[in-house]
């Protein structure tokens, strides 16, 4: 009944032809030109809404992650990945996963369990100082996290974007 009422309202407002509900299917008599114009209008509306929504999120695609471990300074391209949920079990700090770098520390090393689609294991994370994440617009934020180095051919830092909001 609610569907029929909505269709009746749509028919009267838009001036469509006949509307019939038969065996649970809705049949609306719309000319092909009207159908094409309505499809184009809805498509443009969805595109505009999508661009407006993504602009409001302030989503950045390119980051730079700078940090120090001991006396060594690192500067890596950063990738925001909501799938990076690695956290230290004791402190609750998130872990920034760095590939293609050899991170050695004389300090305390923490074993952090991780789980991915391809498997699970242990990351060995260390305390880092002066962790700063800078986006492509030059906006920089100091974050509190641990860093873990793993082997890889590409030098980059993968972090959860939530660390930028806390």
SETOR-784369 format. One record per residue: residue number from 1; residue in one letter; y negated, x, z negated of N, C-alpha, C in turn. Coordinates in nm, 3 decimals. Last residue first. Example, Ala and Ser with C-alpha at 12.3 -4.5 7.8 and 13.67 -1.06 7.14 Angstrom:
# residues 2
SITE  num  residuo  nnorth  neast  nup  canorth  caeast  caup  cnorth  ceast  cup
SITE  2  S  0.225  1.285  -0.708  0.106  1.367  -0.714  -0.003  1.290  -0.787
SITE  1  A  0.569  1.319  -0.780  0.450  1.230  -0.780  0.330  1.320  -0.780
# end
This chain:
# residues 166
SITE  num  residuo  nnorth  neast  nup  canorth  caeast  caup  cnorth  ceast  cup
SITE  166  X  -1.168  4.306  -1.636  -1.154  4.314  -1.782  -1.240  4.421  -1.840
SITE  165  X  -1.188  4.319  -1.366  -1.254  4.207  -1.431  -1.245  4.212  -1.583
SITE  164  X  -1.039  4.526  -1.271  -1.182  4.527  -1.241  -1.259  4.417  -1.313
SITE  163  X  -0.780  4.471  -1.324  -0.843  4.573  -1.407  -0.993  4.582  -1.383
SITE  162  X  -0.698  4.293  -1.132  -0.744  4.237  -1.260  -0.810  4.342  -1.348
SITE  161  X  -0.590  4.427  -0.917  -0.735  4.401  -0.916  -0.787  4.339  -1.045
SITE  160  X  -0.374  4.691  -0.993  -0.389  4.547  -0.998  -0.539  4.516  -1.003
SITE  159  X  -0.348  4.969  -0.764  -0.382  4.910  -0.893  -0.389  4.759  -0.880
SITE  158  X  -0.261  5.269  -0.624  -0.236  5.125  -0.617  -0.260  5.068  -0.755
SITE  157  X  -0.399  5.532  -0.451  -0.382  5.476  -0.584  -0.368  5.324  -0.570
SITE  156  X  -0.274  5.786  -0.225  -0.348  5.664  -0.258  -0.315  5.619  -0.399
SITE  155  X  -0.169  5.979  0.026  -0.238  5.992  -0.103  -0.320  5.864  -0.126
SITE  154  X  0.150  5.948  0.170  0.010  5.908  0.174  -0.051  5.918  0.035
SITE  153  X  0.408  6.016  0.108  0.338  6.096  0.209  0.189  6.067  0.211
SITE  152  X  0.529  6.051  -0.228  0.489  5.971  -0.113  0.411  6.058  -0.016
SITE  151  X  0.625  6.024  -0.571  0.624  6.093  -0.442  0.585  5.996  -0.331
SITE  150  X  0.389  5.925  -0.824  0.520  5.918  -0.759  0.510  5.987  -0.624
SITE  149  X  0.222  5.918  -1.133  0.235  5.979  -1.001  0.377  5.965  -0.950
SITE  148  X  0.027  5.694  -1.313  0.161  5.746  -1.290  0.166  5.801  -1.148
SITE  147  X  -0.213  5.634  -1.566  -0.182  5.668  -1.427  -0.042  5.727  -1.420
SITE  146  X  -0.352  5.361  -1.753  -0.271  5.481  -1.745  -0.249  5.510  -1.598
SITE  145  X  -0.690  5.245  -1.815  -0.554  5.233  -1.763  -0.480  5.364  -1.781
SITE  144  X  -0.995  5.103  -1.796  -0.904  5.162  -1.893  -0.762  5.137  -1.844
SITE  143  X  -1.268  5.184  -1.575  -1.156  5.101  -1.621  -1.071  5.179  -1.719
SITE  142  X  -1.591  5.151  -1.452  -1.501  5.234  -1.530  -1.394  5.144  -1.589
SITE  141  X  -1.692  5.075  -1.127  -1.657  5.023  -1.260  -1.562  5.120  -1.327
SITE  140  X  -1.936  5.041  -0.869  -1.841  5.123  -0.943  -1.817  5.063  -1.081
SITE  139  X  -2.018  4.963  -0.546  -2.015  4.911  -0.683  -1.902  4.980  -0.758
SITE  138  X  -2.009  5.034  -0.283  -2.065  5.131  -0.376  -2.070  5.083  -0.520
SITE  137  X  -1.874  4.871  -0.118  -2.018  4.847  -0.127  -2.086  4.944  -0.223
SITE  136  X  -1.610  4.932  -0.151  -1.674  4.974  -0.026  -1.824  4.952  -0.025
SITE  135  X  -1.586  5.025  -0.505  -1.552  4.948  -0.385  -1.632  4.995  -0.265
SITE  134  X  -1.440  5.245  -0.733  -1.561  5.215  -0.657  -1.520  5.139  -0.531
SITE  133  X  -1.330  5.306  -1.053  -1.293  5.242  -0.926  -1.422  5.199  -0.858
SITE  132  X  -1.255  5.568  -1.270  -1.362  5.490  -1.208  -1.315  5.438  -1.073
SITE  131  X  -1.161  5.710  -1.564  -1.108  5.637  -1.448  -1.218  5.546  -1.395
SITE  130  X  -1.196  5.909  -1.771  -1.300  5.881  -1.671  -1.244  5.813  -1.545
SITE  129  X  -0.861  6.026  -1.815  -0.997  6.001  -1.862  -1.088  5.975  -1.743
SITE  128  X  -0.530  5.907  -1.869  -0.629  5.971  -1.784  -0.767  5.940  -1.841
SITE  127  X  -0.208  5.940  -1.996  -0.346  5.899  -2.021  -0.437  5.977  -1.928
SITE  126  X  0.069  5.878  -1.772  -0.008  5.962  -1.865  -0.146  5.900  -1.885
SITE  125  X  0.401  5.762  -1.699  0.255  5.748  -1.695  0.190  5.836  -1.801
SITE  124  X  0.663  5.738  -1.509  0.618  5.824  -1.617  0.466  5.833  -1.608
SITE  123  X  0.855  5.447  -1.451  0.741  5.530  -1.413  0.704  5.616  -1.533
SITE  122  X  1.181  5.349  -1.379  1.089  5.393  -1.483  0.979  5.479  -1.419
SITE  121  X  1.296  5.060  -1.197  1.310  5.194  -1.249  1.208  5.222  -1.358
SITE  120  X  1.427  4.861  -0.924  1.355  4.878  -1.049  1.379  5.019  -1.101
SITE  119  X  1.384  4.729  -0.588  1.458  4.782  -0.702  1.373  4.790  -0.827
SITE  118  X  1.243  4.601  -0.390  1.349  4.694  -0.350  1.427  4.753  -0.467
SITE  117  X  1.058  4.450  -0.525  1.154  4.380  -0.440  1.272  4.471  -0.408
SITE  116  X  1.038  4.602  -0.853  0.985  4.565  -0.722  1.091  4.489  -0.645
SITE  115  X  0.947  4.688  -1.177  1.042  4.611  -1.096  0.972  4.573  -0.966
SITE  114  X  0.934  4.938  -1.435  0.875  4.861  -1.326  0.987  4.790  -1.249
SITE  113  X  0.858  5.076  -1.758  0.953  5.014  -1.664  0.878  4.937  -1.555
SITE  112  X  0.728  5.378  -1.846  0.687  5.241  -1.817  0.787  5.181  -1.718
SITE  111  X  0.698  5.623  -2.080  0.793  5.566  -1.985  0.760  5.418  -1.968
SITE  110  X  0.431  5.848  -2.117  0.490  5.719  -2.152  0.584  5.672  -2.041
SITE  109  X  0.347  6.154  -2.259  0.395  6.086  -2.138  0.466  5.959  -2.181
SITE  108  X  0.076  6.320  -2.401  0.185  6.226  -2.423  0.220  6.155  -2.293
SITE  107  X  -0.025  6.623  -2.233  -0.033  6.519  -2.335  0.091  6.432  -2.340
SITE  106  X  -0.017  6.779  -2.023  0.032  6.842  -2.145  0.037  6.739  -2.258
SITE  105  X  0.078  6.652  -1.707  -0.003  6.642  -1.827  0.064  6.716  -1.941
SITE  104  X  0.047  6.614  -1.358  0.113  6.678  -1.471  0.020  6.672  -1.590
SITE  103  X  0.091  6.464  -1.063  0.015  6.448  -1.187  0.098  6.507  -1.300
SITE  102  X  0.063  6.517  -0.744  0.147  6.567  -0.852  0.064  6.563  -0.980
SITE  101  X  0.049  6.258  -0.496  -0.015  6.357  -0.582  0.082  6.397  -0.692
SITE  100  X  0.164  6.050  -0.353  0.123  6.170  -0.280  0.050  6.273  -0.363
SITE  99  X  0.034  5.771  -0.535  0.134  5.831  -0.447  0.076  5.956  -0.382
SITE  98  X  -0.009  5.623  -0.843  -0.067  5.717  -0.748  0.044  5.782  -0.666
SITE  97  X  -0.068  5.328  -1.000  0.039  5.407  -0.940  -0.021  5.492  -0.828
SITE  96  X  -0.197  5.250  -1.303  -0.237  5.276  -1.166  -0.133  5.370  -1.108
SITE  95  X  -0.102  5.013  -1.537  -0.071  5.144  -1.480  -0.119  5.149  -1.335
SITE  94  X  -0.269  4.860  -1.821  -0.210  4.858  -1.687  -0.189  4.999  -1.635
SITE  93  X  -0.176  4.864  -2.167  -0.264  4.911  -2.060  -0.195  4.900  -1.925
SITE  92  X  -0.021  4.805  -2.382  -0.057  4.694  -2.294  -0.148  4.734  -2.179
SITE  91  X  0.082  4.989  -2.559  -0.064  4.969  -2.559  -0.106  4.848  -2.475
SITE  90  X  0.364  4.948  -2.515  0.305  4.961  -2.648  0.156  4.930  -2.650
SITE  89  X  0.430  4.925  -2.244  0.483  4.829  -2.339  0.413  4.832  -2.474
SITE  88  X  0.205  4.943  -1.980  0.264  5.014  -2.090  0.308  4.912  -2.196
SITE  87  X  0.282  4.771  -1.678  0.201  4.785  -1.799  0.278  4.864  -1.903
SITE  86  X  0.283  4.663  -1.347  0.329  4.765  -1.440  0.230  4.780  -1.555
SITE  85  X  0.231  4.494  -1.142  0.225  4.437  -1.277  0.272  4.537  -1.383
SITE  84  X  0.124  4.472  -0.841  0.139  4.582  -0.937  0.120  4.525  -1.077
SITE  83  X  0.062  4.255  -0.690  0.202  4.275  -0.723  0.226  4.390  -0.819
SITE  82  X  -0.199  4.271  -0.623  -0.166  4.183  -0.734  -0.020  4.195  -0.775
SITE  81  X  -0.358  4.556  -0.543  -0.232  4.487  -0.517  -0.196  4.403  -0.639
SITE  80  X  -0.591  4.753  -0.385  -0.574  4.648  -0.485  -0.451  4.567  -0.448
SITE  79  X  -0.593  5.092  -0.338  -0.542  4.968  -0.281  -0.525  4.868  -0.395
SITE  78  X  -0.802  5.379  -0.278  -0.741  5.279  -0.364  -0.700  5.154  -0.288
SITE  77  X  -0.789  5.724  -0.222  -0.815  5.592  -0.166  -0.740  5.492  -0.251
SITE  76  X  -0.877  5.943  -0.498  -0.781  5.884  -0.404  -0.834  5.755  -0.344
SITE  75  X  -0.927  6.223  -0.671  -1.004  6.122  -0.600  -0.915  6.069  -0.487
SITE  74  X  -0.895  6.399  -0.978  -0.833  6.337  -0.861  -0.928  6.234  -0.802
SITE  73  X  -0.910  6.702  -1.161  -0.977  6.579  -1.116  -0.909  6.530  -0.988
SITE  72  X  -0.768  6.866  -1.439  -0.760  6.837  -1.296  -0.830  6.703  -1.265
SITE  71  X  -0.747  6.907  -1.703  -0.859  6.974  -1.637  -0.862  6.948  -1.486
SITE  70  X  -0.620  6.596  -1.784  -0.640  6.733  -1.833  -0.763  6.793  -1.768
SITE  69  X  -0.701  6.410  -1.525  -0.586  6.430  -1.613  -0.592  6.576  -1.656
SITE  68  X  -0.949  6.186  -1.416  -0.914  6.322  -1.459  -0.790  6.316  -1.547
SITE  67  X  -1.033  5.991  -1.122  -0.993  6.008  -1.261  -0.962  6.155  -1.288
SITE  66  X  -1.123  5.745  -0.886  -1.146  5.880  -0.937  -1.103  5.886  -1.083
SITE  65  X  -1.064  5.561  -0.607  -1.026  5.572  -0.747  -1.039  5.719  -0.787
SITE  64  X  -1.216  5.342  -0.387  -1.200  5.484  -0.419  -1.170  5.489  -0.569
SITE  63  X  -1.126  5.083  -0.153  -1.165  5.133  -0.284  -1.149  5.284  -0.290
SITE  62  X  -1.157  4.810  0.060  -1.151  4.955  0.051  -1.204  5.000  -0.086
SITE  61  X  -1.194  4.541  0.059  -1.072  4.592  0.120  -1.053  4.741  0.098
SITE  60  X  -1.292  4.301  -0.180  -1.320  4.424  -0.109  -1.189  4.478  -0.055
SITE  59  X  -1.402  3.982  -0.233  -1.286  4.067  -0.212  -1.326  4.187  -0.128
SITE  58  X  -1.566  3.788  -0.326  -1.614  3.925  -0.328  -1.501  4.024  -0.306
SITE  57  X  -1.529  3.520  -0.329  -1.437  3.601  -0.409  -1.486  3.744  -0.420
SITE  56  X  -1.715  3.432  -0.145  -1.740  3.409  -0.287  -1.648  3.490  -0.375
SITE  55  X  -1.586  3.499  0.091  -1.711  3.567  0.058  -1.743  3.550  -0.089
SITE  54  X  -1.375  3.321  0.091  -1.345  3.463  0.079  -1.470  3.543  0.046
SITE  53  X  -1.518  3.076  0.118  -1.435  3.102  0.000  -1.409  3.250  -0.017
SITE  52  X  -1.637  3.104  0.369  -1.721  3.083  0.252  -1.644  3.118  0.126
SITE  51  X  -1.411  3.124  0.532  -1.506  3.235  0.526  -1.595  3.224  0.402
SITE  50  X  -1.296  2.869  0.482  -1.222  2.991  0.454  -1.315  3.111  0.442
SITE  49  X  -1.492  2.696  0.577  -1.456  2.692  0.435  -1.382  2.819  0.396
SITE  48  X  -1.484  2.763  0.850  -1.607  2.783  0.772  -1.576  2.787  0.623
SITE  47  X  -1.220  2.682  0.912  -1.263  2.821  0.931  -1.387  2.853  0.849
SITE  46  X  -1.233  2.406  0.857  -1.142  2.491  0.780  -1.181  2.638  0.793
SITE  45  X  -1.421  2.330  1.054  -1.448  2.305  0.913  -1.360  2.394  0.824
SITE  44  X  -1.283  2.392  1.289  -1.408  2.461  1.257  -1.444  2.445  1.110
SITE  43  X  -1.067  2.207  1.264  -1.042  2.351  1.273  -1.168  2.430  1.235
SITE  42  X  -1.202  1.964  1.271  -1.129  2.001  1.150  -1.102  2.151  1.149
SITE  41  X  -1.302  1.976  1.536  -1.394  1.963  1.422  -1.325  2.006  1.292
SITE  40  X  -1.065  1.986  1.687  -1.160  2.097  1.693  -1.255  2.094  1.574
SITE  39  X  -0.957  1.734  1.620  -0.883  1.856  1.590  -0.975  1.977  1.589
SITE  38  X  -1.154  1.563  1.723  -1.128  1.565  1.579  -1.052  1.692  1.538
SITE  37  X  -1.129  1.623  2.000  -1.255  1.648  1.930  -1.236  1.654  1.778
SITE  36  X  -0.863  1.539  2.048  -0.902  1.678  2.073  -1.030  1.712  1.996
SITE  35  X  -0.885  1.263  1.985  -0.790  1.349  1.913  -0.827  1.497  1.929
SITE  34  X  -1.068  1.179  2.174  -1.103  1.170  2.032  -1.013  1.261  1.950
SITE  33  X  -0.914  1.221  2.406  -1.040  1.291  2.388  -1.082  1.291  2.241
SITE  32  X  -0.694  1.041  2.370  -0.672  1.187  2.371  -0.801  1.267  2.350
SITE  31  X  -0.763  0.776  2.133  -0.769  0.831  2.268  -0.748  0.983  2.263
SITE  30  X  -0.532  0.635  1.914  -0.650  0.720  1.930  -0.647  0.775  2.072
SITE  29  X  -0.372  0.430  1.721  -0.410  0.430  1.862  -0.542  0.506  1.875
SITE  28  X  -0.130  0.546  1.507  -0.273  0.518  1.523  -0.306  0.530  1.670
SITE  27  X  0.140  0.487  1.304  0.099  0.496  1.444  -0.047  0.455  1.453
SITE  26  X  0.344  0.620  1.062  0.210  0.567  1.089  0.178  0.593  1.235
SITE  25  X  0.660  0.521  0.933  0.580  0.606  1.020  0.447  0.538  1.050
SITE  24  X  0.808  0.335  0.794  0.757  0.450  0.721  0.675  0.546  0.804
SITE  23  X  0.858  0.137  0.984  0.969  0.217  0.931  0.920  0.345  0.863
SITE  22  X  0.529  0.141  1.079  0.659  0.086  1.114  0.768  0.182  1.068
SITE  21  X  0.202  0.057  1.075  0.301  0.130  0.997  0.435  0.062  1.023
SITE  20  X  -0.068  0.092  1.298  0.056  0.023  1.267  0.143  0.114  1.182
SITE  19  X  -0.390  0.030  1.412  -0.309  0.112  1.322  -0.187  0.030  1.283
SITE  18  X  -0.596  0.028  1.707  -0.498  -0.037  1.622  -0.420  0.065  1.538
SITE  17  X  -0.869  0.247  1.722  -0.804  0.125  1.768  -0.708  0.072  1.663
SITE  16  X  -1.140  0.356  1.512  -1.016  0.374  1.586  -0.964  0.239  1.630
SITE  15  X  -1.381  0.373  1.373  -1.374  0.288  1.491  -1.250  0.311  1.575
SITE  14  X  -1.421  0.497  1.136  -1.422  0.579  1.256  -1.413  0.497  1.384
SITE  13  X  -1.411  0.282  0.953  -1.524  0.375  0.953  -1.534  0.453  1.084
SITE  12  X  -1.170  0.147  1.015  -1.298  0.074  1.021  -1.419  0.168  1.027
SITE  11  X  -0.981  0.351  0.983  -0.993  0.280  1.111  -1.128  0.210  1.122
SITE  10  X  -1.014  0.420  0.715  -1.039  0.519  0.820  -1.060  0.451  0.955
SITE  9  X  -0.930  0.178  0.598  -1.066  0.226  0.577  -1.104  0.327  0.685
SITE  8  X  -0.662  0.180  0.682  -0.751  0.069  0.721  -0.897  0.109  0.706
SITE  7  X  -0.570  0.408  0.552  -0.572  0.403  0.699  -0.663  0.292  0.750
SITE  6  X  -0.594  0.324  0.287  -0.669  0.441  0.333  -0.679  0.441  0.485
SITE  5  X  -0.414  0.109  0.289  -0.555  0.085  0.258  -0.642  0.201  0.307
SITE  4  X  -0.174  0.240  0.343  -0.224  0.141  0.438  -0.372  0.115  0.415
SITE  3  X  -0.152  0.396  0.112  -0.162  0.460  0.243  -0.221  0.362  0.345
SITE  2  X  -0.122  0.194  -0.079  -0.237  0.284  -0.086  -0.259  0.353  0.048
SITE  1  X  0.120  0.082  0.000  0.000  0.000  0.000  -0.127  0.087  0.000
# end
